[in-house]
Amino acid sequence: MVKLALAASIATVIGALTFANMSEPFAADPPCVAKTFKTKLVEKACKEGGQKKAKEVMKAWNKSKKIKSCNQCHTKLAPKYELKADGLEQYKKLGGE
């Protein structure tokens, strides 16, 4: 009988902790690392939704321009997304602002 009561108490505590953790708001998407921007598209996306939003809009833009890889313009990706020497020039040639 004591074992059953102990097991029920432990289950109650675990259940309460589980629901308490679920009620906390989810962490916001990380902000963009850059503080200055060379493109209007990325600047706007970063202000609206951080890195996640910027990545989404750039992937959509790349798809519309038939660019197959982010590495065409970037030397490194997350978290700083460093551009190649001609990365911004390539972007502008394809109509980016």
N, C-alpha and C positions, 0 to 999 in steps of 0.2 A: 504494500500500500504506500509506503514511504517512497519507494522507487518511482511509482507512478506519479505521485505528487511532485517529486523532484523533476521528472521528465516533463511534466506539464508546465512547470514553472520555467524551465529552460526554454521550452518551445515558445512560451508566451514572450519571454524577453527577446529571443531571436526574431520572432515575428514583429515585435514592436520596433526593434532596431532596423529591420529591413524596410518597413514602411516609412520610418522617419528619414532614412537616407533617400528614399524614392521621392519624397515630397520636396527635397531641396531643388532649386532651379538648376538646370543644366548649365555648365560653364559656357561662357560666350566663346565664339570663335576667336582664335588669336588675332590680334591686330597685325597689320602689315608692318614689317620691319622698317621699311623705307619711311623717311619723314618728308622727303621731297620727291616729286614725281616728274618724269620726262614725258608722260603721256596722260591725256585727259581721261582716257578709258580706265586705266588702272587707278588713277587718283580717285575717281568717282566710286569705283568698285570698293576700294579700300575704306573709304568713308562710310559706305553703305553696309559692308559686311565683312571687313577684314580680309585675311589671306584667302579664306574659302571662297568668298565672292570674287575676289580678283582672279583667282585661278579659274573659276567657272567662266567668267567673261572672256578671259584670254583663250581658253580652250575653244569656246564658241567662235571667237574671232578667227583663231587659227583654222578651224574647220571651214569657215566661210571663205577663207583665202587658200584653202587646200594645202595648208602647212601640216606636215605629218608629225613633226617633233618640236617640242619646246626648245630643244638643244640647237635648233637652227639659229636662234638669236641669243640664247643664254649659255654662258659658260658653266654656270652652276645653277641649280634650282633651289628649293627651300633651304633655309628660310629667307635668304636675301635675293635670290633670283638675279644674280649678276649678269649683266649684258656682255655680249661679245663686242669687240671694237666697232663692228658695223651693225649691231643689233638694232639700234634705234633707226639707223638709215634704212635698213630693210623694212622696218615697220612703216616708216613714212612713205617709202616707195609703193607700198601696198595700200596706201590711203589712210593710214593711221594718223591721228592728231596727237 
